[in-house]
Amino acid sequence: MSNKLENGQIVEGKVTGIQPYGAFVQLDENTQGLIHISEITHGFVKDINDHLQIGDEVKVKVIEVNEKAKKVSLSIRATEEAPQENVQPKPSAPSHQENDSTAGFNTLKEKLQEWIKQSENK
């Protein structure tokens, strides 16, 4: 690794290979890093080829440099602002009326006692 890379540093590189688990990026003549599939973009990535192609120039953030193993972990996602999520209240479950006078949700423990009593009465 010729350039001294540091965690948190933003650098540019070129995609040189794509595997199902991530994309390899050439940072300089002697340094190559890996963008894990989970670091491609915000959200779920099923196929890296939908986001990157060999030869693409990318801006990446250095997540980890392991000099001993000569590995560099990179992230495109960390260079992008997270999308705003529209927080919408979840619709409430419809209340369910049963034939006996029990309404709503009861825990299994409560229902078990009720079922035991019902089976004894039959």
Backbone hydrogen bonds, N-H to C=O, Kabsch-Sander energy under -0.5 kcal/mol:
donor,donor_aa,acceptor,acceptor_aa,energy
5,L,3,N,-1.1
8,G,62,V,-3.6
9,Q,6,E,-2.0
11,V,9,Q,-0.5
11,V,60,V,-2.8
13,G,58,V,-2.4
14,K,26,Q,-2.0
15,V,56,D,-2.7
16,T,24,F,-2.8
17,G,24,F,-1.3
19,Q,22,G,-3.1
22,G,19,Q,-1.0
23,A,35,I,-2.3
24,F,17,G,-2.8
25,V,33,G,-2.8
26,Q,14,K,-3.0
27,L,25,V,-0.6
27,L,31,T,-2.7
28,D,31,T,-1.5
33,G,25,V,-2.9
34,L,72,V,-2.6
35,I,23,A,-3.0
36,H,34,L,-0.7
36,H,74,L,-0.7
37,I,21,Y,-2.6
39,E,36,H,-2.5
40,I,37,I,-1.2
46,K,44,F,-0.6
50,D,47,D,-1.9
51,H,48,I,-2.5
52,L,48,I,-2.6
55,G,15,V,-2.8
56,D,53,Q,-2.0
58,V,13,G,-2.8
60,V,11,V,-3.1
60,V,58,V,-0.5
61,K,75,S,-2.7
62,V,9,Q,-3.0
63,I,61,K,-0.6
63,I,73,S,-2.9
64,E,73,S,-1.4
66,N,64,E,-0.5
66,N,71,K,-3.2
67,E,65,V,-0.7
70,K,66,N,-1.1
71,K,66,N,-2.0
73,S,64,E,-3.0
74,L,34,L,-2.9
75,S,61,K,-1.5
76,I,39,E,-1.9
77,R,39,E,-2.6
79,T,76,I,-2.0
80,E,77,R,-1.5
87,V,85,E,-0.9
88,Q,86,N,-0.9
97,Q,95,S,-0.6
98,E,102,T,-1.3
104,G,96,H,-1.3
111,K,107,T,-2.5
112,L,108,L,-2.8
113,Q,109,K,-1.6
114,E,110,E,-1.6
115,W,111,K,-2.9
116,I,112,L,-2.5
117,K,113,Q,-2.1
118,Q,114,E,-2.3
119,S,115,W,-2.5
120,E,116,I,-2.0
121,N,117,K,-1.7
122,K,118,Q,-0.7
